[in-house]
Amino acid sequence: MKKIKLKLFVFFAIIQMAGCSAQVAKVEPVKLDTLTTARHGFKTNLLAQERSDNPVRKAPSNVFKMVKYTAASGDLAAYVTPKPSDGKKHPAIIWIVGGDSNSIDDVWSSAPRSNDQTAAAYRQAVLS
């Protein structure tokens, strides 16, 4: 039994030493940049700017009133809910729409719950 244990010990010692190497892999440290450093070499490439002169859709007056504000790109539109007549304070909800086209469209009509991008549920909860 002692001979088998000795043979096993020698076998595993040889296997372990065979897997070892005298060379140690050199690991480069990870350089962590600040956002400022990382952005230093970045160059923004602007795409052609196109302007849409499509009129903003008029919302039902009991749901939203349309307001316009001046911006560098021209007058922009936004919808604001009418002030509730109950005299109470209500939370403000800012619902940004437009995606990559910076457009505003029908955000007052019903939409399926699986893809409702109108904020109607929040607006109705606040006003009811």
C-alpha beads as a LAMMPS data file, in Angstrom:
LAMMPS data file: protein, C-alpha beads

128 atoms
127 bonds

1 atom types
1 bond types

-500.0 500.0 xlo xhi
-500.0 500.0 ylo yhi
-500.0 500.0 zlo zhi

Masses

1 110.0

Atoms # bond

1 1 1 0.000 0.000 0.000
2 1 1 2.899 2.332 0.822
3 1 1 4.409 1.683 -2.642
4 1 1 1.141 2.702 -4.370
5 1 1 0.896 5.907 -2.313
6 1 1 4.516 6.737 -3.086
7 1 1 3.983 6.079 -6.817
8 1 1 0.851 8.264 -6.843
9 1 1 2.693 11.041 -5.004
10 1 1 5.580 10.932 -7.477
11 1 1 3.155 10.797 -10.440
12 1 1 1.235 13.904 -9.306
13 1 1 4.454 15.740 -8.415
14 1 1 5.803 15.126 -11.945
15 1 1 2.498 16.226 -13.525
16 1 1 2.459 19.387 -11.440
17 1 1 6.055 20.289 -12.246
18 1 1 5.563 19.577 -15.943
19 1 1 2.833 22.195 -16.057
20 1 1 5.020 24.832 -14.441
21 1 1 7.185 27.176 -16.411
22 1 1 10.114 29.238 -15.338
23 1 1 8.712 32.175 -17.269
24 1 1 6.063 34.278 -15.611
25 1 1 3.528 35.940 -17.886
26 1 1 3.774 39.711 -17.798
27 1 1 0.417 41.339 -17.185
28 1 1 0.010 44.945 -18.277
29 1 1 -1.888 47.083 -15.779
30 1 1 -5.255 48.349 -16.935
31 1 1 -5.177 52.080 -17.580
32 1 1 -8.284 53.816 -16.307
33 1 1 -8.979 57.116 -18.028
34 1 1 -11.195 59.876 -16.845
35 1 1 -14.045 60.807 -19.155
36 1 1 -12.174 63.987 -20.061
37 1 1 -9.079 62.025 -21.072
38 1 1 -11.100 59.461 -23.014
39 1 1 -12.958 62.183 -24.934
40 1 1 -9.812 64.179 -25.703
41 1 1 -9.133 62.452 -29.032
42 1 1 -12.796 62.109 -30.034
43 1 1 -14.053 64.185 -32.939
44 1 1 -17.753 64.686 -33.569
45 1 1 -18.861 64.397 -37.179
46 1 1 -22.076 66.295 -37.780
47 1 1 -24.522 64.927 -40.300
48 1 1 -26.478 67.008 -42.744
49 1 1 -29.123 68.986 -40.910
50 1 1 -32.590 68.778 -42.340
51 1 1 -35.545 70.782 -41.241
52 1 1 -39.111 69.609 -41.308
53 1 1 -41.716 72.290 -41.794
54 1 1 -44.586 69.949 -40.977
55 1 1 -47.044 71.691 -38.671
56 1 1 -47.451 70.340 -35.146
57 1 1 -50.700 68.459 -34.675
58 1 1 -53.336 70.263 -32.646
59 1 1 -54.314 68.375 -29.507
60 1 1 -57.797 68.344 -27.996
61 1 1 -57.966 71.464 -25.814
62 1 1 -59.277 69.534 -22.798
63 1 1 -56.175 67.293 -22.878
64 1 1 -53.285 69.569 -23.938
65 1 1 -52.609 73.090 -25.008
66 1 1 -49.740 73.682 -27.392
67 1 1 -46.991 76.107 -26.484
68 1 1 -44.040 77.220 -28.592
69 1 1 -40.632 78.267 -27.432
70 1 1 -37.705 79.709 -29.290
71 1 1 -34.564 77.661 -29.787
72 1 1 -31.459 78.043 -31.945
73 1 1 -32.930 75.640 -34.492
74 1 1 -36.203 77.580 -34.693
75 1 1 -39.496 77.573 -32.833
76 1 1 -40.173 74.274 -31.078
77 1 1 -43.501 73.009 -29.808
78 1 1 -44.550 71.351 -26.588
79 1 1 -47.849 70.228 -25.101
80 1 1 -48.904 71.275 -21.610
81 1 1 -51.910 69.923 -19.754
82 1 1 -54.472 72.535 -18.759
83 1 1 -54.360 73.611 -15.129
84 1 1 -56.774 71.481 -13.078
85 1 1 -59.681 73.467 -11.691
86 1 1 -59.653 71.776 -8.275
87 1 1 -57.243 74.301 -6.705
88 1 1 -54.867 71.527 -5.585
89 1 1 -51.195 71.125 -6.422
90 1 1 -50.400 68.338 -8.865
91 1 1 -47.084 66.778 -9.867
92 1 1 -45.441 67.799 -13.111
93 1 1 -44.757 65.108 -15.683
94 1 1 -42.203 65.808 -18.381
95 1 1 -42.633 63.297 -21.180
96 1 1 -39.944 63.626 -23.819
97 1 1 -40.837 62.307 -27.258
98 1 1 -39.271 62.308 -30.667
99 1 1 -36.505 59.720 -30.688
100 1 1 -33.975 60.510 -33.360
101 1 1 -36.293 62.721 -35.379
102 1 1 -37.063 65.401 -32.773
103 1 1 -40.720 65.285 -33.675
104 1 1 -43.862 65.491 -31.636
105 1 1 -47.042 63.767 -32.640
106 1 1 -50.252 62.367 -31.244
107 1 1 -49.625 61.681 -27.561
108 1 1 -53.253 62.010 -26.516
109 1 1 -54.994 59.122 -28.306
110 1 1 -55.362 55.692 -26.745
111 1 1 -52.596 53.215 -27.420
112 1 1 -52.182 49.530 -26.609
113 1 1 -50.676 48.952 -23.177
114 1 1 -47.854 46.895 -24.715
115 1 1 -46.590 49.957 -26.629
116 1 1 -48.108 53.013 -24.954
117 1 1 -45.753 55.946 -25.482
118 1 1 -48.325 58.602 -24.635
119 1 1 -47.999 58.982 -20.844
120 1 1 -51.804 58.863 -20.759
121 1 1 -51.816 56.531 -17.750
122 1 1 -49.811 59.044 -15.701
123 1 1 -51.852 62.001 -16.889
124 1 1 -55.149 60.243 -16.098
125 1 1 -53.933 59.135 -12.664
126 1 1 -52.966 62.709 -11.752
127 1 1 -56.114 64.325 -13.074
128 1 1 -58.621 61.816 -11.719

Bonds

1 1 1 2
2 1 2 3
3 1 3 4
4 1 4 5
5 1 5 6
6 1 6 7
7 1 7 8
8 1 8 9
9 1 9 10
10 1 10 11
11 1 11 12
12 1 12 13
13 1 13 14
14 1 14 15
15 1 15 16
16 1 16 17
17 1 17 18
18 1 18 19
19 1 19 20
20 1 20 21
21 1 21 22
22 1 22 23
23 1 23 24
24 1 24 25
25 1 25 26
26 1 26 27
27 1 27 28
28 1 28 29
29 1 29 30
30 1 30 31
31 1 31 32
32 1 32 33
33 1 33 34
34 1 34 35
35 1 35 36
36 1 36 37
37 1 37 38
38 1 38 39
39 1 39 40
40 1 40 41
41 1 41 42
42 1 42 43
43 1 43 44
44 1 44 45
45 1 45 46
46 1 46 47
47 1 47 48
48 1 48 49
49 1 49 50
50 1 50 51
51 1 51 52
52 1 52 53
53 1 53 54
54 1 54 55
55 1 55 56
56 1 56 57
57 1 57 58
58 1 58 59
59 1 59 60
60 1 60 61
61 1 61 62
62 1 62 63
63 1 63 64
64 1 64 65
65 1 65 66
66 1 66 67
67 1 67 68
68 1 68 69
69 1 69 70
70 1 70 71
71 1 71 72
72 1 72 73
73 1 73 74
74 1 74 75
75 1 75 76
76 1 76 77
77 1 77 78
78 1 78 79
79 1 79 80
80 1 80 81
81 1 81 82
82 1 82 83
83 1 83 84
84 1 84 85
85 1 85 86
86 1 86 87
87 1 87 88
88 1 88 89
89 1 89 90
90 1 90 91
91 1 91 92
92 1 92 93
93 1 93 94
94 1 94 95
95 1 95 96
96 1 96 97
97 1 97 98
98 1 98 99
99 1 99 100
100 1 100 101
101 1 101 102
102 1 102 103
103 1 103 104
104 1 104 105
105 1 105 106
106 1 106 107
107 1 107 108
108 1 108 109
109 1 109 110
110 1 110 111
111 1 111 112
112 1 112 113
113 1 113 114
114 1 114 115
115 1 115 116
116 1 116 117
117 1 117 118
118 1 118 119
119 1 119 120
120 1 120 121
121 1 121 122
122 1 122 123
123 1 123 124
124 1 124 125
125 1 125 126
126 1 126 127
127 1 127 128
